[in-house]
């Protein structure tokens, strides 16, 4: 399933998102914010389960791909499926980075860097507040 325009499938007004999300979730998901390292949820959690988008409940990452990057944010070497997230060029703060968004709702999740472990060599560095963890039953 390809989505060449990168357009999110869900579109809501800012007022609707603001009503649905906590202030911290809104700041990150809708305003491209970043939680401070080591302050958000999940960065040091290695329980088995599924990480879902806090805005639309779409499955994003599984605990089996999570690793300890030591950076203070939950980090994964790949998304749960390739089209779960979309990539966007981000030149904020004088850096060229690849921003990661939820493919379903367009919510900002974090960034991907080319310094991750095998098998992908990628590090998806994600704001914990942009996700909700569902423990494996
Ligand atoms: Zn989403």
Backbone and ligand atoms as CSV (ligand in chain L), in Angstrom:
chain,resi,resn,atom,element,x,y,z
A,1,UNK,N,N,0.850,-1.192,0.000
A,1,UNK,CA,C,0.000,0.000,0.000
A,1,UNK,C,C,0.882,1.236,0.000
A,2,UNK,N,N,0.858,1.987,-1.061
A,2,UNK,CA,C,1.698,3.177,-1.103
A,2,UNK,C,C,0.850,4.428,-0.988
A,3,UNK,N,N,1.458,5.449,-0.500
A,3,UNK,CA,C,0.757,6.698,-0.248
A,3,UNK,C,C,1.691,7.826,-0.696
A,4,UNK,N,N,1.805,8.011,-2.022
A,4,UNK,CA,C,2.872,8.862,-2.554
A,4,UNK,C,C,2.797,10.318,-2.092
A,5,UNK,N,N,1.633,10.772,-1.727
A,5,UNK,CA,C,1.528,12.174,-1.315
A,5,UNK,C,C,1.892,12.371,0.141
A,6,UNK,N,N,2.051,11.260,0.903
A,6,UNK,CA,C,2.303,11.354,2.341
A,6,UNK,C,C,1.152,12.019,3.093
A,7,UNK,N,N,0.005,12.090,2.473
A,7,UNK,CA,C,-1.125,12.764,3.114
A,7,UNK,C,C,-1.717,11.867,4.189
A,8,UNK,N,N,-1.936,12.399,5.385
A,8,UNK,CA,C,-2.553,11.575,6.431
A,8,UNK,C,C,-3.986,11.209,6.070
A,9,UNK,N,N,-4.427,10.055,6.561
A,9,UNK,CA,C,-5.781,9.584,6.255
A,9,UNK,C,C,-6.808,10.270,7.145
A,10,UNK,N,N,-6.381,10.657,8.346
A,10,UNK,CA,C,-7.280,11.329,9.287
A,10,UNK,C,C,-6.947,12.804,9.313
A,11,UNK,N,N,-7.964,13.631,9.230
A,11,UNK,CA,C,-7.711,15.060,9.325
A,11,UNK,C,C,-8.743,15.684,10.257
A,12,UNK,N,N,-8.264,16.350,11.304
A,12,UNK,CA,C,-9.145,17.001,12.276
A,12,UNK,C,C,-8.689,18.441,12.455
A,13,UNK,N,N,-9.576,19.263,12.945
A,13,UNK,CA,C,-9.217,20.660,13.193
A,13,UNK,C,C,-8.328,20.746,14.434
A,14,UNK,N,N,-7.603,21.846,14.560
A,14,UNK,CA,C,-6.774,22.046,15.751
A,14,UNK,C,C,-7.613,21.969,17.022
A,15,UNK,N,N,-8.839,22.516,16.956
A,15,UNK,CA,C,-9.707,22.508,18.147
A,15,UNK,C,C,-10.076,21.081,18.537
A,16,UNK,N,N,-10.326,20.247,17.533
A,16,UNK,CA,C,-10.669,18.854,17.823
A,16,UNK,C,C,-9.476,18.117,18.446
A,17,UNK,N,N,-8.292,18.333,17.866
A,17,UNK,CA,C,-7.102,17.681,18.432
A,17,UNK,C,C,-6.853,18.168,19.853
A,18,UNK,N,N,-7.024,19.467,20.067
A,18,UNK,CA,C,-6.749,20.043,21.382
A,18,UNK,C,C,-7.677,19.459,22.445
A,19,UNK,N,N,-8.888,19.174,22.036
A,19,UNK,CA,C,-9.861,18.602,22.952
A,19,UNK,C,C,-9.523,17.157,23.297
A,20,UNK,N,N,-9.009,16.447,22.296
A,20,UNK,CA,C,-8.759,15.015,22.444
A,20,UNK,C,C,-7.451,14.709,23.176
A,21,UNK,N,N,-6.436,15.532,22.955
A,21,UNK,CA,C,-5.092,15.224,23.446
A,21,UNK,C,C,-4.781,15.982,24.735
A,22,UNK,N,N,-3.837,15.445,25.521
A,22,UNK,CA,C,-3.335,16.205,26.662
A,22,UNK,C,C,-2.496,17.372,26.116
A,23,UNK,N,N,-2.254,18.407,26.921
A,23,UNK,CA,C,-1.439,19.534,26.428
A,23,UNK,C,C,-0.068,19.092,25.923
A,24,UNK,N,N,0.565,18.134,26.621
A,24,UNK,CA,C,1.890,17.664,26.195
A,24,UNK,C,C,1.792,16.881,24.880
A,25,UNK,N,N,0.768,16.041,24.755
A,25,UNK,CA,C,0.571,15.303,23.502
A,25,UNK,C,C,0.301,16.275,22.349
A,26,UNK,N,N,-0.511,17.279,22.595
A,26,UNK,CA,C,-0.844,18.245,21.542
A,26,UNK,C,C,0.407,18.997,21.093
A,27,UNK,N,N,1.205,19.412,22.063
A,27,UNK,CA,C,2.416,20.183,21.744
A,27,UNK,C,C,3.358,19.365,20.852
A,28,UNK,N,N,3.481,18.075,21.127
A,28,UNK,CA,C,4.399,17.237,20.349
A,28,UNK,C,C,3.765,16.822,19.021
A,29,UNK,N,N,2.574,16.219,19.088
A,29,UNK,CA,C,1.977,15.622,17.887
A,29,UNK,C,C,1.543,16.682,16.875
A,30,UNK,N,N,0.967,17.775,17.340
A,30,UNK,CA,C,0.394,18.757,16.410
A,30,UNK,C,C,1.297,19.964,16.195
A,31,UNK,N,N,2.163,20.272,17.160
A,31,UNK,CA,C,3.017,21.448,17.023
A,31,UNK,C,C,4.493,21.077,16.863
A,32,UNK,N,N,4.758,19.784,16.583
A,32,UNK,CA,C,6.110,19.318,16.314
A,32,UNK,C,C,7.052,19.594,17.478
A,33,UNK,N,N,6.535,19.478,18.683
A,33,UNK,CA,C,7.372,19.690,19.859
A,33,UNK,C,C,8.235,18.471,20.154
A,34,UNK,N,N,9.130,18.644,21.113
A,34,UNK,CA,C,9.982,17.549,21.567
A,34,UNK,C,C,10.006,17.559,23.083
A,35,UNK,N,N,9.733,16.405,23.679
A,35,UNK,CA,C,9.845,16.334,25.137
A,35,UNK,C,C,11.325,16.349,25.507
A,36,UNK,N,N,11.647,16.827,26.702
A,36,UNK,CA,C,13.041,16.816,27.137
A,36,UNK,C,C,13.499,15.380,27.353
A,37,UNK,N,N,14.761,15.117,27.007
A,37,UNK,CA,C,15.302,13.768,27.165
A,37,UNK,C,C,15.115,13.296,28.601
A,38,UNK,N,N,14.829,12.016,28.755
A,38,UNK,CA,C,14.695,11.344,30.046
A,38,UNK,C,C,13.497,11.843,30.870
A,39,UNK,N,N,12.561,12.597,30.253
A,39,UNK,CA,C,11.406,13.080,31.004
A,39,UNK,C,C,10.108,12.424,30.561
A,40,UNK,N,N,10.048,11.868,29.359
A,40,UNK,CA,C,8.809,11.308,28.832
A,40,UNK,C,C,8.641,9.867,29.263
A,41,UNK,N,N,7.491,9.281,28.897
A,41,UNK,CA,C,7.286,7.873,29.198
A,41,UNK,C,C,8.062,6.949,28.245
A,42,UNK,N,N,8.308,5.743,28.681
A,42,UNK,CA,C,8.766,4.608,27.841
A,42,UNK,C,C,10.253,4.583,27.518
A,43,UNK,N,N,11.031,5.666,27.737
A,43,UNK,CA,C,12.423,5.618,27.272
A,43,UNK,C,C,13.201,4.501,27.960
A,44,UNK,N,N,12.817,4.191,29.220
A,44,UNK,CA,C,13.543,3.132,29.935
A,44,UNK,C,C,12.656,1.922,30.199
A,45,UNK,N,N,11.596,1.771,29.396
A,45,UNK,CA,C,10.701,0.626,29.567
A,45,UNK,C,C,10.964,-0.402,28.471
A,46,UNK,N,N,11.145,-1.651,28.868
A,46,UNK,CA,C,11.372,-2.700,27.875
A,46,UNK,C,C,10.359,-3.833,28.031
A,47,UNK,N,N,9.164,-3.479,28.510
A,47,UNK,CA,C,8.081,-4.452,28.594
A,47,UNK,C,C,7.653,-4.861,27.187
A,48,UNK,N,N,7.146,-6.078,27.071
A,48,UNK,CA,C,6.684,-6.581,25.776
A,48,UNK,C,C,5.326,-5.973,25.439
A,49,UNK,N,N,5.195,-5.497,24.231
A,49,UNK,CA,C,3.907,-4.965,23.821
A,49,UNK,C,C,4.012,-4.092,22.589
A,50,UNK,N,N,2.937,-3.341,22.391
A,50,UNK,CA,C,2.755,-2.559,21.174
A,50,UNK,C,C,2.661,-1.078,21.538
A,51,UNK,N,N,3.338,-0.246,20.748
A,51,UNK,CA,C,3.246,1.198,20.940
A,51,UNK,C,C,2.332,1.766,19.860
A,52,UNK,N,N,1.257,2.427,20.317
A,52,UNK,CA,C,0.270,2.985,19.389
A,52,UNK,C,C,0.348,4.510,19.385
A,53,UNK,N,N,-0.095,5.100,18.285
A,53,UNK,CA,C,-0.176,6.552,18.183
A,53,UNK,C,C,-1.140,7.085,19.233
A,54,UNK,N,N,-0.715,8.080,20.016
A,54,UNK,CA,C,-1.570,8.635,21.059
A,54,UNK,C,C,-2.731,9.419,20.473
A,55,UNK,N,N,-2.630,9.809,19.203
A,55,UNK,CA,C,-3.691,10.610,18.588
A,55,UNK,C,C,-4.739,9.759,17.893
A,56,UNK,N,N,-4.330,8.676,17.228
A,56,UNK,CA,C,-5.294,7.935,16.405
A,56,UNK,C,C,-5.301,6.436,16.685
A,57,UNK,N,N,-4.461,5.964,17.620
A,57,UNK,CA,C,-4.467,4.565,18.042
A,57,UNK,C,C,-3.849,3.608,17.017
A,58,UNK,N,N,-3.266,4.120,15.955
A,58,UNK,CA,C,-2.633,3.255,14.956
A,58,UNK,C,C,-1.377,2.606,15.561
A,59,UNK,N,N,-1.144,1.308,15.261
A,59,UNK,CA,C,0.054,0.631,15.737
A,59,UNK,C,C,1.289,1.209,15.041
A,60,UNK,N,N,2.313,1.577,15.818
A,60,UNK,CA,C,3.507,2.217,15.252
A,60,UNK,C,C,4.770,1.383,15.433
A,61,UNK,N,N,5.013,0.914,16.672
A,61,UNK,CA,C,6.249,0.191,16.962
A,61,UNK,C,C,5.945,-0.969,17.904
A,62,UNK,N,N,6.779,-2.023,17.839
A,62,UNK,CA,C,6.647,-3.135,18.777
A,62,UNK,C,C,7.897,-3.213,19.639
A,63,UNK,N,N,7.707,-3.750,20.839
A,63,UNK,CA,C,8.808,-3.772,21.804
A,63,UNK,C,C,10.002,-4.583,21.304
A,64,UNK,N,N,9.776,-5.556,20.423
A,64,UNK,CA,C,10.882,-6.375,19.924
A,64,UNK,C,C,11.905,-5.564,19.123
A,65,UNK,N,N,11.520,-4.403,18.618
A,65,UNK,CA,C,12.444,-3.582,17.827
A,65,UNK,C,C,12.991,-2.410,18.634
A,66,UNK,N,N,12.662,-2.391,19.927
A,66,UNK,CA,C,13.115,-1.288,20.791
A,66,UNK,C,C,14.508,-1.610,21.324
A,67,UNK,N,N,15.350,-0.612,21.414
A,67,UNK,CA,C,16.680,-0.822,21.974
A,67,UNK,C,C,17.070,0.382,22.826
A,68,UNK,N,N,18.051,0.168,23.681
A,68,UNK,CA,C,18.494,1.231,24.577
A,68,UNK,C,C,19.546,2.072,23.874
A,69,UNK,N,N,19.119,3.242,23.356
A,69,UNK,CA,C,20.045,4.114,22.637
A,69,UNK,C,C,20.758,5.074,23.585
A,70,UNK,N,N,20.329,5.099,24.845
A,70,UNK,CA,C,20.977,5.972,25.816
A,70,UNK,C,C,20.704,7.446,25.603
A,71,UNK,N,N,19.702,7.758,24.757
A,71,UNK,CA,C,19.472,9.155,24.388
A,71,UNK,C,C,18.333,9.775,25.179
A,72,UNK,N,N,17.589,8.962,25.950
A,72,UNK,CA,C,16.516,9.529,26.765
A,72,UNK,C,C,15.166,9.562,26.090
A,73,UNK,N,N,15.092,8.994,24.884
A,73,UNK,CA,C,13.803,8.845,24.203
A,73,UNK,C,C,13.648,7.380,23.792
A,74,UNK,N,N,12.403,6.884,23.724
A,74,UNK,CA,C,12.222,5.527,23.214
A,74,UNK,C,C,12.766,5.425,21.785
A,75,UNK,N,N,13.555,4.370,21.532
A,75,UNK,CA,C,14.217,4.214,20.233
A,75,UNK,C,C,13.952,2.829,19.681
A,76,UNK,N,N,13.743,2.763,18.373
A,76,UNK,CA,C,13.393,1.513,17.689
A,76,UNK,C,C,14.208,1.430,16.409
A,77,UNK,N,N,14.487,0.194,15.938
A,77,UNK,CA,C,15.225,0.112,14.685
A,77,UNK,C,C,14.322,-0.013,13.465
A,78,UNK,N,N,13.013,-0.220,13.672
A,78,UNK,CA,C,12.083,-0.158,12.544
A,78,UNK,C,C,10.654,-0.016,13.049
A,79,UNK,N,N,9.764,0.574,12.221
A,79,UNK,CA,C,8.352,0.641,12.599
A,79,UNK,C,C,7.681,-0.710,12.445
A,80,UNK,N,N,6.480,-0.850,12.981
A,80,UNK,CA,C,5.771,-2.130,12.978
A,80,UNK,C,C,5.511,-2.592,11.542
A,81,UNK,N,N,5.281,-1.651,10.628
A,81,UNK,CA,C,5.257,-1.963,9.200
A,81,UNK,C,C,5.768,-0.730,8.461
A,82,UNK,N,N,6.328,-0.933,7.270
A,82,UNK,CA,C,7.013,0.184,6.595
A,82,UNK,C,C,6.122,1.400,6.374
A,83,UNK,N,N,4.833,1.179,6.135
A,83,UNK,CA,C,3.983,2.334,5.846
A,83,UNK,C,C,3.224,2.841,7.074
A,84,UNK,N,N,3.667,2.431,8.264
A,84,UNK,CA,C,3.040,2.959,9.482
A,84,UNK,C,C,3.430,4.412,9.719
A,85,UNK,N,N,4.610,4.795,9.219
A,85,UNK,CA,C,5.096,6.161,9.409
A,85,UNK,C,C,5.489,6.752,8.057
A,86,UNK,N,N,5.508,8.070,7.996
A,86,UNK,CA,C,5.993,8.754,6.802
A,86,UNK,C,C,7.201,9.604,7.177
A,87,UNK,N,N,8.081,9.829,6.192
A,87,UNK,CA,C,9.310,10.588,6.423
A,87,UNK,C,C,9.204,11.955,5.770
A,88,UNK,N,N,9.722,12.960,6.449
A,88,UNK,CA,C,9.650,14.337,5.957
A,88,UNK,C,C,10.974,15.032,6.241
A,89,UNK,N,N,11.482,15.761,5.266
A,89,UNK,CA,C,12.726,16.491,5.460
A,89,UNK,C,C,12.490,17.652,6.430
A,90,UNK,N,N,13.333,17.744,7.427
A,90,UNK,CA,C,13.192,18.752,8.479
A,90,UNK,C,C,14.498,19.543,8.568
A,91,UNK,N,N,14.423,20.841,8.290
A,91,UNK,CA,C,15.647,21.668,8.320
A,91,UNK,C,C,15.620,22.662,9.480
A,92,UNK,N,N,14.768,22.385,10.496
A,92,UNK,CA,C,14.703,23.285,11.653
A,92,UNK,C,C,16.018,23.263,12.429
A,93,UNK,N,N,16.312,24.354,13.118
A,93,UNK,CA,C,17.484,24.473,13.984
A,93,UNK,C,C,18.800,24.321,13.222
A,94,UNK,N,N,18.807,24.626,11.905
A,94,UNK,CA,C,20.046,24.570,11.137
A,94,UNK,C,C,20.568,23.170,10.894
A,95,UNK,N,N,19.713,22.157,11.122
A,95,UNK,CA,C,20.130,20.773,10.889
A,95,UNK,C,C,19.240,20.177,9.802
A,96,UNK,N,N,19.784,19.235,9.048
A,96,UNK,CA,C,18.948,18.491,8.116
A,96,UNK,C,C,18.676,17.137,8.752
A,97,UNK,N,N,17.422,16.937,9.123
A,97,UNK,CA,C,17.035,15.684,9.763
A,97,UNK,C,C,15.822,15.116,9.043
A,98,UNK,N,N,15.517,13.860,9.320
A,98,UNK,CA,C,14.337,13.230,8.740
A,98,UNK,C,C,13.293,13.073,9.825
A,99,UNK,N,N,12.232,13.848,9.679
A,99,UNK,CA,C,11.142,13.790,10.643
A,99,UNK,C,C,10.260,12.582,10.364
A,100,UNK,N,N,9.724,11.983,11.421
A,100,UNK,CA,C,8.822,10.845,11.309
A,100,UNK,C,C,7.441,11.255,11.808
A,101,UNK,N,N,6.440,10.971,10.982
A,101,UNK,CA,C,5.050,11.237,11.379
A,101,UNK,C,C,4.236,9.962,11.285
A,102,UNK,N,N,3.162,9.902,12.066
A,102,UNK,CA,C,2.187,8.823,11.947
A,102,UNK,C,C,1.541,8.919,10.568
A,103,UNK,N,N,1.564,7.816,9.802
A,103,UNK,CA,C,1.004,7.857,8.447
A,103,UNK,C,C,-0.512,8.027,8.483
A,104,UNK,N,N,-1.114,7.605,9.572
A,104,UNK,CA,C,-2.579,7.613,9.647
A,104,UNK,C,C,-3.153,9.002,9.956
A,105,UNK,N,N,-2.520,9.732,10.886
A,105,UNK,CA,C,-3.087,11.023,11.298
A,105,UNK,C,C,-2.144,12.192,11.058
A,106,UNK,N,N,-0.923,11.927,10.619
A,106,UNK,CA,C,0.017,13.017,10.355
A,106,UNK,C,C,0.656,13.584,11.603
A,107,UNK,N,N,0.425,12.956,12.758
A,107,UNK,CA,C,0.999,13.457,14.005
A,107,UNK,C,C,2.519,13.326,14.024
A,108,UNK,N,N,3.190,14.356,14.532
A,108,UNK,CA,C,4.651,14.325,14.645
A,108,UNK,C,C,5.059,13.334,15.737
A,109,UNK,N,N,5.994,12.443,15.400
A,109,UNK,CA,C,6.442,11.436,16.364
A,109,UNK,C,C,7.858,11.686,16.839
A,110,UNK,N,N,8.763,11.983,15.915
A,110,UNK,CA,C,10.172,12.150,16.258
A,110,UNK,C,C,10.993,12.209,14.989
A,111,UNK,N,N,12.218,11.652,15.056
A,111,UNK,CA,C,13.110,11.678,13.898
A,111,UNK,C,C,13.752,10.307,13.723
A,112,UNK,N,N,14.256,10.044,12.518
A,112,UNK,CA,C,15.009,8.810,12.278
A,112,UNK,C,C,16.441,9.193,11.910
A,113,UNK,N,N,17.401,8.467,12.494
A,113,UNK,CA,C,18.820,8.739,12.277
A,113,UNK,C,C,19.510,7.468,11.773
A,114,UNK,N,N,20.584,7.630,10.986
A,114,UNK,CA,C,21.243,6.455,10.382
A,114,UNK,C,C,22.311,5.841,11.286
A,115,UNK,N,N,22.128,5.888,12.598
A,115,UNK,CA,C,23.152,5.355,13.505
A,115,UNK,C,C,22.584,4.281,14.435
A,116,UNK,N,N,21.586,3.549,13.946
A,116,UNK,CA,C,20.953,2.514,14.762
A,116,UNK,C,C,21.657,1.172,14.623
A,117,UNK,N,N,21.167,0.190,15.363
A,117,UNK,CA,C,21.767,-1.154,15.337
A,117,UNK,C,C,21.269,-1.984,14.146
A,118,UNK,N,N,21.857,-3.145,13.961
A,118,UNK,CA,C,21.352,-4.100,12.975
A,118,UNK,C,C,19.956,-4.550,13.404
A,119,UNK,N,N,19.104,-4.987,12.474
A,119,UNK,CA,C,19.399,-5.223,11.053
A,119,UNK,C,C,19.211,-4.011,10.140
A,120,UNK,N,N,18.637,-2.925,10.605
A,120,UNK,CA,C,18.315,-1.823,9.693
A,120,UNK,C,C,19.373,-0.725,9.700
A,121,UNK,N,N,20.122,-0.600,10.809
A,121,UNK,CA,C,21.059,0.507,10.943
A,121,UNK,C,C,20.374,1.834,11.200
A,122,UNK,N,N,19.076,1.769,11.496
A,122,UNK,CA,C,18.313,3.002,11.720
A,122,UNK,C,C,17.944,3.140,13.197
A,123,UNK,N,N,17.794,4.384,13.617
A,123,UNK,CA,C,17.342,4.690,14.980
A,123,UNK,C,C,16.146,5.623,14.895
A,124,UNK,N,N,14.967,5.064,15.130
A,124,UNK,CA,C,13.752,5.874,15.205
A,124,UNK,C,C,13.667,6.410,16.631
A,125,UNK,N,N,13.911,7.696,16.774
A,125,UNK,CA,C,13.978,8.354,18.077
A,125,UNK,C,C,12.651,9.084,18.275
A,126,UNK,N,N,11.817,8.559,19.162
A,126,UNK,CA,C,10.396,8.931,19.198
A,126,UNK,C,C,10.040,9.551,20.549
A,127,UNK,N,N,9.223,10.573,20.531
A,127,UNK,CA,C,8.717,11.158,21.774
A,127,UNK,C,C,7.750,10.185,22.444
A,128,UNK,N,N,8.027,9.860,23.722
A,128,UNK,CA,C,7.156,8.938,24.440
A,128,UNK,C,C,5.726,9.447,24.539
A,129,UNK,N,N,5.573,10.768,24.659
A,129,UNK,CA,C,4.229,11.343,24.785
A,129,UNK,C,C,3.401,11.207,23.508
A,130,UNK,N,N,4.031,10.879,22.392
A,130,UNK,CA,C,3.266,10.744,21.150
A,130,UNK,C,C,2.671,9.346,21.011
A,131,UNK,N,N,2.965,8.475,21.996
A,131,UNK,CA,C,2.501,7.086,21.892
A,131,UNK,C,C,1.799,6.639,23.175
A,132,UNK,N,N,1.026,5.582,23.034
A,132,UNK,CA,C,0.411,4.904,24.181
A,132,UNK,C,C,0.816,3.437,24.098
A,133,UNK,N,N,1.289,2.893,25.202
A,133,UNK,CA,C,1.789,1.518,25.219
A,133,UNK,C,C,0.675,0.548,25.570
A,134,UNK,N,N,0.613,-0.530,24.794
A,134,UNK,CA,C,-0.367,-1.579,25.058
A,134,UNK,C,C,0.408,-2.848,25.410
A,135,UNK,N,N,0.421,-3.251,26.690
A,135,UNK,CA,C,1.199,-4.431,27.086
A,135,UNK,C,C,0.690,-5.693,26.403
A,136,UNK,N,N,1.613,-6.599,26.123
A,136,UNK,CA,C,1.250,-7.887,25.532
A,136,UNK,C,C,0.439,-8.684,26.539
A,137,UNK,N,N,-0.661,-9.230,26.095
A,137,UNK,CA,C,-1.525,-9.986,27.010
A,137,UNK,C,C,-1.084,-11.432,27.095
L,1,ZN,ZN,ZN,-1.645,8.754,14.440
